[in-house]
Amino acid sequence: MPTILEVKDLVKKYGDFTAVKGISFNIQEGEIFSLLGPNGAGKTTTISVLSTLYAATSGDATIAGHSVSKDPMAVRKVIGVVPQEIALYEDLTARENLNFWGQMYSLSGKALKDRVEEILEQIGLTDKARDKVKTYSGGMKRRVNIGVGLLHKPSLLFMDEPTVGIDPQSRRAILDSVKDLNRQGMTVLYTTHYMEEAAELSNRVGIIDHGELIALGTQKELTRQVGEMETLVLHVDEMQDVQRLAKAVEALEMVRHAEVSDHSVTAIVPEAEEALAPAVTKANELGIKIRSVDIREPNLEAVFLHLTGRALRD
């Protein structure tokens, strides 16, 4: 498939702080590409530079053949942006918001009216179109936000953590809408700190941390980087000494790494079933009660823990 986005050595600095540190990647037409990383990793800054909101300190990117730094107006015509923050007028209805933003995209007349109705149907809000946005749930607002980004039929859609702060049902609806858009031919750059979202949606994943792109590939390619390791998670009660348990578990011969996350110990191991009994024995010796256990096959969480030495927290 043709390349729609190519990023080369992109750097963004704010004074002495470097938010994005020379990252390079590309996205093929028809692909869902996810940037996965914790809060503060540089995901939003990357989106902001690629969408021409901020200028890069160095490096460049081309979108549909147009340079982000040299031809930003041409770039803006071929991209849609769904920002992390809700960008709507709350005292206007969904239809009024879409009409307003459609005019910002130079749509007018019957073409605008028809497109607004198409978007309302696509985001499932036709029956609520006359209600003011301030009466909407967080998930409904997110759906209108997505609709705004789709009005001008972009070739590439940027979605910056679109499910943050919404209920599980609305989150499910947004994930399904992303997959529907992709089936219709939309190319998507999706940022998230939720491992399960990247796993469900993505053709390829770029793992970003502290402004650096530390790994990139399909999920199969990424999990191979940790040697097909499994993840053993030991959940303990709040009053237990989880730090002490993590040190004891990490000292076990078969454990490659152990990390504390909330009230749990997450360990990377070759065989989780084999490591379980020794880990429970260590907990018993320390007088620490294990509340429950999870065993997970090789996944993006294991990759992140392996590469950074810490868990990917929500």
Secondary structure, 3 states (H helix, E strand, C coil): CCEEEEEEEEEEEECCEEEEEEEEEEEECCCEEEEECCCCCCHHHHHHHHCCCCCCCEEEEEECCEECCCCHHHHHHHEEEECCCCCCCCCCEHHHHHHHHHHHCCCCHHHHHHHHHHHHHHCCCHHHCCCEHHHCCHHHHHHHHHHHHHCCCCCEEEEECCCCCCCHHHHHHHHHHHHHHHHCCCEEEEEECCHHHHHHHCCEEEEEECCEEEEEECHHHHHHCCCCCEEEEEEECCCCCHHHHHHHHHCCCCCCEEEEECCEEEEEECCHHHHHHHHHHHHHHCCCCEEEEEEECCCHHHHHHHHHCCCCCC
